Amino acid sequence: MYGSMHQGPSDGPQQHPISATVMKRRRRRRKRWGGLRQQWKLLGLFEIDPQHEFYGLTCMMKEGLAAAVQTTMDNPPTNTLVDEDFKTKDTQIHKGFALRTYAGQVFAGFRSALGITEREYQLSLSSNSYLQFISNSKSKADFFLTNDKRLFLKTQNKREVRFLLDNLKIYMEHLIQYPHSLLVKFLGVHKIEIPHKRKKYFIVMQSVFYPDDRISARYDIKGCEVSRWTEPSAEGNQVIVVLKDLNFQDQYIHLDQQRSWFLSQMKIDTHFLQRLNVLDYSLLLAHQPLHLDERAHCPSFWSFIIRTKKSVTPGSSPLHLSPALAVPGTIPEDPASPSTPASPLSPATSSPAVSSSSAAGGAAVFAESDGYRFRKQATSDSPGEGLESHSNPDPSEGEVEEFLAHNRRLLPNVRNPLHVIDGPETRYFVGIVDVFTVYGFRKRLEHWWKRLRHPGRSFSTVSPPAYCTRLCDWVREHSK
């Protein structure tokens, strides 16, 4: 679980012997860390302080990432990306380490399309200490969260990074085609090099479970049964435990009208992963109860228009950038509410304007029907009277057709809307992660070995078509 930074053979001059005092101090530190690590393994999530074994590494990551993002702030992406932009490697030298950034312009454009400004991205990555998440995953990767828990950093091996970069363009194209996709949103790929240490590759992602203040349970779902049980934490314990498939038995995802959209998008995304010949990915799932005011079936007119416009705006794409958004980002709250803070996003990500004349004059707005299909509804007596007039027209018939063709939905008026789905009484956080395992020769051998070891039972290592079908079946059987 804990990745160590192994010292390799030195190519430089012979180093001076380490003093006995220094060695003694290091032994005391390792002993103290060993005891704390046993305790912290039970906590799931904790701050990386100066006594932590990854403190030095994460400090380098913060410094390097801040400088890398500053580069894209000083040199914004061009309006049109070309194939060469997906192959760029930019290395910045720092005191004691170097940080390499892959496809920097591509990811900067994608972050902008998601509504994330470079400044807030930089602040999130470089402010305060990171948190380490102790996962019960079999992966040897290390998991870090930014202090605001908005971004997730994960170490990857070279093969996994190469797979992502080789397929980055078609990944972006999939998100252009389906901007409300459940796939995890990759925001950056990097490599850190420290003299006489192993190189570390890592990726930056949006956290699916954000904001997590009120989340009551978290699950990692693969749609099978072998090794898919985790011992829950004791009642009242604050330990963060990610549960698995068997822990979800006799439970359901209650989505009501949103279910149709959810099943459809699951099928679209898993078939895309099947095309990439990958398996062993997970559906992350978390839930929290909705407050009474969040269950209101009649949201304010302004909030409804904002949600609709954000959901149907065609935007541009991460490959052909413009001020419009390819993928909706944070949605501002009703401006009439005095308690709502101003959006930290740039003007390019602000809410689309609403025309008072069109809103009041029988304009076409969209009302939710079955979660992702919308019907036109005329409004003759609109509460939008008196809003500032702008030139943006209401959605046309062509936009409605595009809305349906791209499997869009009416996004919730919350932070992280692309990974949030609201049911009648429960808010769900959903996202598909861990998409790097290719079904090659070794996985085929593992499949046959598990068939012999677990006859008649379902396990994770199956062919991509079988994996895709099984996970979609699990979602259909466990949702209402």
Buried (B, 14 or more C-beta within 10 A) or exposed (E): BEBEBEEEEEEEEEEEEEEEEEEEEEEEEEEEBEEBBEEBEEBBBBEBEEEBBBBBBBBBBBBBBBBBBBBBEEEEBEEEBEEEBBEEEBEBEEEEBBBBBBBBBBBBBBBBBBBBBBEBBBBBBBEEBBBBBBBBBEBEBBBBBBBBBBBBBBBBBEEBBBBBBEBBBEBBBBBBBBBBBBBBBBBBBBBBBBEEBEEBBBBBBBBBBBBBEEBEBBBBBBBBBBBBEBEEBEEEEEEBBBBBBEBBEEEEBBBBBBBBBBBBBBBBBBBBBBEBBBBBBBBBBBBBEBEEEBBEEEBBBBBBBBBBBBBBBBBBBBBEBBEBBBBBBBBBBBBEEEEEEEBEBBEBBEBBBBBBEBBBBEBBBBEBEEBBBBEEEEBEEBEBEEBEEEEEEBBEEEBBEBBEEBBBBBBBBBEBBBBBBBBEEBBBBBBBBBBBBBBEEEBEEBBEEBBEEBEEEBBBBBBBBBBBBBBBEBBEEBBE
